[in-house]
Amino acid sequence: MEEFNKLSRNQRKKVMHQEKWEREAAAFKEKKQEQRRERRRRHNQRIARGEIKPSRPPPNQIRSGHQIVVDMDFDDKMSEREIKSMCAQLSHCYSANRCATQHVDLHITKLHEKSSSRFTALKSVHTMWAKQYIGFHDKEYLDMFDKDKLVYLTADSPNVVEHLDPEKAYVVGGIVDRNRYKLLTLKKAEEQGIAHAQLPIGQYIQMATRKVMTVNQIFEILLRFIETNDWKTAFVDVIPQRKLKENAPGHTEPTEDNNTDSSSNTSDEN
Ligand SMILES: C[S@@+](CC[C@H](N)C(=O)[O-])C[C@H]1O[C@@H](n2cnc3c(N)ncnc32)[C@H](O)[C@@H]1O
């Protein structure tokens, strides 16, 4: 005590502060740990209720055997901003595949200079991507699969996909064009002599907008269909509320949780 009294006012304050911290530190740490545990519990409950997706591969994950190709042969048709958006969409596809209960073999074909350098800029991220969830190829899909096994997915096709055949490879056009290039992928499929089809969106839900989706939406719909074998669930779970017609099946009033409308979200452009 004598020692303490000899200290200056500031030094005494410091000592008292230190003693207070030592008394309360254990309780403080315990409180923080409990808050973290509670956050984790709530997060897991939301995953269990299907409100959010897990950020890690589920423990029971299996390889579905389905083949999905993203055809990136469209660099010359996109602006810098659209290329950036396209690369963000590929990142979303990777994450969705990694967290799916049944993941697919995702092939990115014909990555050209501009998209490739965008990915190089994101190097630290994409070099860590696990190969079982995404594969980058210089080759064309025509050099990887038999012609009669390929189906180009395109909203402009008169044909409609009924189910997904694991023997086939479904090609998605890796382009963000805001509908500038009408019939682009349909014409490409016709010229290459490969099958084409649109997803059966109109049979299950009513859209407020055109039925043209972004690459990651199409990819997530395919994943969800593989998991559930139910197109309606796949569409309702993936297509943003604002694209559904009001009062149509699947439409609910926007809430903070389900309103995904965001002008800064570059992965939501088609
Ligand atoms: C933004 S769209 C590109 C639209 C582009 N004008 C075209 O001709 O395909 C990106 C890709 O998603 C796929 N896609 C979008 N909506 C689709 C639908 N309703 N059915 C099937 N595929 C669709 C197509 O593969 C399309 O190339």
The ligand as an SDF file (V2000), in Angstrom:
LIG
                    3D

 27 29  0  0  0  0  0  0  0  0999 V2000
  -27.0690  -13.7500  -69.7180 C   0  0  0  0  0  0  0  0  0  0  0  0
  -27.4490  -15.1730  -70.5960 S   0  0  0  0  0  0  0  0  0  0  0  0
  -26.8120  -14.7490  -72.1910 C   0  0  0  0  0  0  0  0  0  0  0  0
  -27.8490  -14.3550  -73.1730 C   0  0  0  0  0  0  0  0  0  0  0  0
  -27.2940  -14.3110  -74.5700 C   0  0  0  0  0  0  0  0  0  0  0  0
  -27.8870  -13.2270  -75.2920 N   0  0  0  0  0  0  0  0  0  0  0  0
  -27.5300  -15.6200  -75.2920 C   0  0  0  0  0  0  0  0  0  0  0  0
  -27.7850  -15.5630  -76.5060 O   0  0  0  0  0  0  0  0  0  0  0  0
  -27.4200  -16.6900  -74.6750 O   0  0  0  0  0  0  0  0  0  0  0  0
  -26.2180  -16.3230  -70.0270 C   0  0  0  0  0  0  0  0  0  0  0  0
  -26.4620  -17.7670  -70.3530 C   0  0  0  0  0  0  0  0  0  0  0  0
  -27.3680  -18.3340  -69.3980 O   0  0  0  0  0  0  0  0  0  0  0  0
  -28.1100  -19.3820  -70.0060 C   0  0  0  0  0  0  0  0  0  0  0  0
  -29.5400  -19.0780  -69.8480 N   0  0  0  0  0  0  0  0  0  0  0  0
  -30.0990  -17.9210  -69.4140 C   0  0  0  0  0  0  0  0  0  0  0  0
  -31.4340  -18.0330  -69.3300 N   0  0  0  0  0  0  0  0  0  0  0  0
  -31.7440  -19.2960  -69.7160 C   0  0  0  0  0  0  0  0  0  0  0  0
  -32.9610  -20.0360  -69.8230 C   0  0  0  0  0  0  0  0  0  0  0  0
  -34.1460  -19.4940  -69.5150 N   0  0  0  0  0  0  0  0  0  0  0  0
  -32.8960  -21.3200  -70.2480 N   0  0  0  0  0  0  0  0  0  0  0  0
  -31.7060  -21.8930  -70.5330 C   0  0  0  0  0  0  0  0  0  0  0  0
  -30.5260  -21.2510  -70.4420 N   0  0  0  0  0  0  0  0  0  0  0  0
  -30.5380  -19.9740  -70.0450 C   0  0  0  0  0  0  0  0  0  0  0  0
  -27.6820  -19.4450  -71.4490 C   0  0  0  0  0  0  0  0  0  0  0  0
  -26.7190  -20.4640  -71.5850 O   0  0  0  0  0  0  0  0  0  0  0  0
  -27.0760  -18.0750  -71.6810 C   0  0  0  0  0  0  0  0  0  0  0  0
  -26.1400  -18.0900  -72.7130 O   0  0  0  0  0  0  0  0  0  0  0  0
  1  2  1  0
  2  3  1  0
  2 10  1  0
  3  4  1  0
  4  5  1  0
  5  6  1  0
  5  7  1  0
  7  8  2  0
  7  9  1  0
 10 11  1  0
 11 12  1  0
 11 26  1  0
 12 13  1  0
 13 14  1  0
 13 24  1  0
 14 15  1  0
 14 23  1  0
 15 16  2  0
 16 17  1  0
 17 18  1  0
 17 23  2  0
 18 19  1  0
 18 20  2  0
 20 21  1  0
 21 22  2  0
 22 23  1  0
 24 25  1  0
 24 26  1  0
 26 27  1  0
M  CHG  2   2   1   9  -1
M  END
$$$$
